[in-house]
């Protein structure tokens, strides 16, 4: 046998041996995998939950109601704002839109999304000291973030907003909590957040969009107001001092994971320290006052540590509750709760 023939023979044997080994491995994998052996081919794999698409809804009554709810979230000022022509429909007290806080119509992760919330209600509210419904939660935003008045539960606007929130919760099991809710949770500072440092950060990173006086940039035509292109962060047309965004922890996390524009939880543009300080600057600025804040959180031991208004159960000043550090406050509250048996 020639040298070339011997080489060709060895090559064929190698291919045969390799094929035999691969076949054996494939058979072994199939036999050793319980999933392959026990799961029928027709059984669907575990689905990953995604935000449902409003545009896919049919043009029926339900589809129209959900779209109406989305419009109320994205252009609140145009439908129930303080300048709408129908005076009884002026429920919002400012020209913000719900989507200024609940980003991308309430669908952005860690942008205070409203997806997956419907099945979490009714739930206990420490601020009220009682169980609340989804309608109560919407109205909490109306009287605080929107600085306005409550929507009647049977109003078309309330029903549309609730329908939209419910639709965004499609496919979420009762009790299931989706990832991405809230504004995130970055590390806290061991020092107080500093509004003076924050002002310098605001000038460099925020002022171009939100204006030198925090008044935002209006989006207007000569005859029709179209709300804000960039919303105000303080001043008379902003959220009031009872809103969640007026609390440092909420504001700092929101800014870290969402601002400036283009940032998200995977690509923050402000450092942790910068976010705390610029948030301190924003919450330090003047804004509308909400009456009756002293009645919030009837059980003071359940009052969030960053609530910027009293009364408090822990003996710390309003200044420290507003800017931190919060660890000493938490430690004092823990001792009080242990003493009370909570």
N, C-alpha and C positions, 0 to 999 in steps of 0.2 A: 504494500500500500504506500502510495506516495505521501510526501510530507503534506501537500495540500489536502489530500483525501483524509489523512488522519486529523488534521485541524478541523475540517468540515464535520467529521464524525463527532469529535469532541464538542463542537459548537451545538450540534443537534441534541446531544445528550444533556448539555447545560440548559438549553431551552426547555427540554422535557422536564428536567429536575426542578427548574424554577417554576414552571407551570404547576407541577404537582404540589410544591410547597405552598404556592399562593392559593391553590384550590383548598388545600388542607386548612390553611389559616382562615379562609373565608367560611368554610364549613364549621370550624371550631368556634369562630365568633358568633355565628348564627345559633349554634347549639348552646353556647355559654351565656347568651344574653337573654334574661328573662323577658325583657320588653319585646324582643323579636319573637320569642316563642309564644308569648301569651296575649299580645295585643293584636286584635284583628286588623287587617289592612284598612277596613272601613272606619275604624275608630279615629275621630279627629284628635289632633294634638292639642295641648293646652293653649288657648288663644291668649294673645297679648292684648290688653285693653288699650284702645286708642280713642281719642276724642271723636265723637260722631260728627258727620258733615251736615250742617244745616242746609246747604244747597242741594242735597240729595233728597230732601223731603218733597213729597208731592204737593201740588197746588190745591190742597184741600183746606178745610177749616183748621185742622191741627197744624199743618205746615205754616199757614198764615199766622197763627197765634205765636208759634215759636219764632218765626222771623220778626214778628212785631216785638217780641221780648228781646231779641238780639239788637234790634234798632234802639230800643229803650236803653240798653246797656252801652251801646257805642255812640249814641247821639242823644243822651238824656236831656240836655239843654234844649233841643229842638222840639221835644214832645211834652215835657213837664217842667221846663226851666222857668226862671223868673221873668222871662221876656216873651213867652208865648202869648198869642193873641187871645186865647181862651183863658180868661183869668182864673176860673175854678180849677184849671188843670196846672196851675203853677205850684207844683208840689216841691220841687227843688228850690233851694234858696240861693244857689249860685249857678254859674254857667259851666261847671265841670261836667264830665261824663263819667259814668261808672267805670268805663274802661281806662280812665286815667290812673286808677289804682288796680283794677282787675284787668291786667294787660291782655291785649289781643282778644278782646271780647270775653275775657275770663277763661282763656284756654292756655295761657303760658305757664309752664311749670315754674314755681316759686315766684310768680308774678301775681300773687294772691288770686289764684284761679278759682272759679266757681264750679268746675266740673267735679263730679263725684260727691257733691255736698247733699243732694236731695235726701238720700237715704240716711243721713246722719241726724236728721231732725224727725221729731222733736228732740231737743237735748237741753241739759241744764246750763243756765247762764249764770256765772258768778256775778256778773255786773248787775243783773236784775235780781238774783237770788231766787230764781224760779225756773221752771221749764219753759222753753220758748219754741215756737214753730218756725218754719222756714219764712213765713210772712213776717213774723216778728224780727227775724234777722235782717230781712230786706229793709224793714222800716228803721232798724237801728242805723243802717247806712244813710237812709233818707234824712234823718234828723241830726246826724253827726257829720258824716263825710260830705253830704250834699247840703248841710246846714238849712234844711227845710222842714217839711211837716210830713206826717205819716200818710201813706197811701191806704185807702180803705181796702180791706181784704177782698171785697167783692168787686173792686174796680177793674175795668179791662186792663189797665196798666199793670196792676199787681198780678193778675192772673196770667198775663203774657210773660212777665219776668219769671214767675214761678215755673211756667211751662218751659221756658228756655233753660232754666237751671235743671229741671227734671230731664229734659232731653239730653243735656250734656252729661247726665248721670246714667244714660242708657247702658245697660249691660253690667252695671256695678251691683254686686250682691249686697243685700242688707248687712250693715256692719262692716263692710269692706272699706278700708281706707287706702286710697290711691297714693302713690308717691308723687311728690311735687306740689303738695298742698301747702298753703301758707306762703311765707316770704323767705324761708330757709332759716338756718341756725348757724351762724359763724361764731368763732370764739369771742368771748367778751374781754374787754380791757380790764386790767387790774387797777387802772386809774380812772378818774372821771373823764368822760368825753369832753372835748374842749371846743366850744363854739368859736373862739378866736382863731384857732388853727383851722377850724372848719370853714370859716369865711374865706380864707386864702384858697382852700381847695375848691370852694364854690365858684370863685372868680375864674379859676383855671379850667374847671371841668363842667360847670353847670350854667354859668351866667349866659353863655351864648344862646342857649335855648330858653331859659326861664327868666331872663331879663335881669338888669342890675338891681331892681327892687323886688324881685321874686314874683312879678305880676304876670309872667308868661307872655305868650304871643298869640293874639287873637287871629282867628281865621274868618275873615269877613269880606262880603261884597258890599257895594254901596247901599243896597236896600235890604239885605238879608243877613242876619247874624248866623254864623256857622260854628260857633263855639271857639275853642282854643286849638291852635296847632300845637302849642306847648302849654301845658296847664300852669296856673299860678301855684306857688308853693307856700305862700303866705299872703296876707292882706285880706281885704273885704270879700273877695270872690273865691276864697279858698275854703278848705275844710275847717271846721271849728275845733276848739281845744278839747272837745270830748271825743273826737274821732280816733280810731285806732292808729292812724298815721301820725297823730300828734304824740305818740309814745315812742321813745327812743329806740327800743329794741326792734319794734316793727319797722320803723323808718330806716334804721341802719342796715338791717338785713335786706330790705327791699332795694335800697340804693346799691348795696354791694353786688347783689345778684342780677340787677336789671339796668343800672345806669353807669355811665351815659348810654345813649341809644346805641344798640349793637351789642351790649353786654348781655350775658345770660349766665346761668349757674355753672356752665362748663367753661365760660370765658369771661370772668369778672375783669373789669378794668380799674376799679378802685381797690386799693389794698384794704385789708380788714381795718387797720388803724384809720385810714382816710375815710372809710365809710362811717365809722363811729363819729368822727369829728365833724364831717360835713352834715350828718344827720342832726348832731347837737346844734349846729348853727341854724338849720332849718326849723327845728322845733322851738328854738329860742325866739323866733321872730313873731310879731303880733299877728293875730288871726281872730276871727269871730269867737265870741264867748257863748258857751251853752249854759243855760240856766239849769239849776238843780243837780249839778255834778256831785254835790255832797251826799246825794242819796244813792249814788252808784255803789255797788259792792256792799250790801248790807252786812255781810260777814267780812270784816276788814282783814281777817287772816287769809282770805282768798283773793285779796286785791293784788293785781300784778305789781311786781316790784318797781316797774318803770312808769306806773301811773303818775302823771305829773301834777296831780291835785289831791289834796287831803280830803277827809281825815285819814290818818294812818294808825295802825295798831302797834307799830314797832319802834316808835320814838325817833326815827331818822327824819331829817329835814326834807322839805319839798325839793330843795336843790339837789340832794343826793338821789332822791327818787327820780328826778328828771334826767340827770346826767350820769348817775352811777358814782363809784363802782357799786355793783349790785350784790356781790358775794356776801358782804357783811349784813345786808338787809335780809337775804335769804336765810342766813344762819340765825338771825334773831327771830325770824318768823318760824323757823323750824323748832326752836326752843319753846316759843309761845304755843305752837300747835301741840307739842309733846305734853306741855303742862295742862293744856285743855283736853288732851286725849283725842285729838283729831287725827 
